Amino acid sequence: MDLLKRLGLNKYRIDKSSHIQVNLDICRTCVEKPCIKVCPAGTYERSGDVIEVHYERCLECGAALVACPFGAISFRFPEGGVSFRYG
């Protein structure tokens, strides 16, 4: 089964508030925005000189946390979480 079909099997209960926080002052100093490139779910999008977070898309993989060279992204596991039904 390919990745897109497996991702379609995940169940989500979306929290009312974001589990991802971005320090926008630090984010403005980053030119490359590697968080956008490494996130497999498209959670981060460029919005001017900062990023916009679509937390409801997050797969909780932590790739953006590792990729951010300035530590501008903080993360807590959402209360709803992801329920994987494959693998």
C-alpha positions as CSV (number, residue, x, y, z in Angstrom):
1,M,0.0,0.0,0.0
2,D,1.5,3.4,-0.9
3,L,2.0,6.2,1.5
4,L,-1.0,8.3,0.6
5,K,-3.4,5.4,1.0
6,R,-1.8,4.6,4.4
7,L,-2.1,8.2,5.5
8,G,-5.8,8.0,4.6
9,L,-6.2,5.3,7.2
10,N,-5.2,7.6,10.1
11,K,-7.9,9.0,12.4
12,Y,-7.6,12.4,13.9
13,R,-9.4,14.3,16.6
14,I,-8.4,17.9,16.1
15,D,-7.7,20.0,19.2
16,K,-9.3,23.5,19.4
17,S,-5.9,25.1,19.9
18,S,-2.6,24.5,18.2
19,H,-0.1,22.1,19.7
20,I,2.6,23.9,17.7
21,Q,4.0,27.2,18.7
22,V,6.3,29.4,16.6
23,N,8.4,32.2,18.0
24,L,7.8,34.7,15.2
25,D,10.7,37.0,16.2
26,I,13.1,34.2,15.8
27,C,11.3,32.9,12.7
28,R,11.8,36.2,10.9
29,T,15.6,35.8,11.1
30,C,15.5,32.5,9.2
31,V,15.8,32.9,5.4
32,E,15.6,29.3,4.3
33,K,12.6,28.1,6.3
34,P,13.7,24.4,6.3
35,C,10.6,23.4,8.3
36,I,8.6,24.0,5.2
37,K,10.8,21.7,3.1
38,V,11.0,18.8,5.6
39,C,7.4,18.5,6.8
40,P,5.7,15.6,4.9
41,A,2.2,16.9,5.8
42,G,2.5,20.5,4.6
43,T,1.9,21.8,8.1
44,Y,4.1,24.9,7.5
45,E,3.6,27.5,4.8
46,R,5.5,30.7,4.1
47,S,3.5,33.8,4.9
48,G,5.7,36.8,4.2
49,D,8.9,36.6,6.3
50,V,7.4,34.1,8.8
51,I,5.6,30.7,8.6
52,E,1.9,30.0,9.0
53,V,1.1,26.8,10.9
54,H,-1.8,24.5,9.9
55,Y,-1.6,22.3,13.0
56,E,-4.6,20.2,12.0
57,R,-2.4,18.7,9.2
58,C,0.5,17.6,11.6
59,L,1.5,14.0,11.7
60,E,3.5,14.5,14.9
61,C,6.7,13.3,13.3
62,G,8.9,16.1,14.7
63,A,10.8,16.7,11.5
64,A,10.3,20.5,11.7
65,L,11.6,20.6,15.2
66,V,14.8,18.9,14.1
67,A,15.1,21.0,10.9
68,C,14.6,24.4,12.5
69,P,18.2,25.8,13.0
70,F,17.1,28.4,15.6
71,G,14.7,26.4,17.8
72,A,11.8,28.7,16.9
73,I,9.3,25.8,16.9
74,S,8.0,24.3,20.1
75,F,5.7,21.3,20.2
76,R,3.5,19.3,22.6
77,F,1.6,16.2,21.8
78,P,-2.0,17.1,21.1
79,E,-4.7,15.8,23.4
80,G,-6.5,14.1,20.5
81,G,-3.4,12.7,18.9
82,V,-3.2,10.5,15.9
83,S,-4.5,6.9,15.9
84,F,-2.6,4.8,13.4
85,R,-4.4,1.8,11.9
86,Y,-1.7,0.5,9.6
87,G,1.7,-1.1,10.2
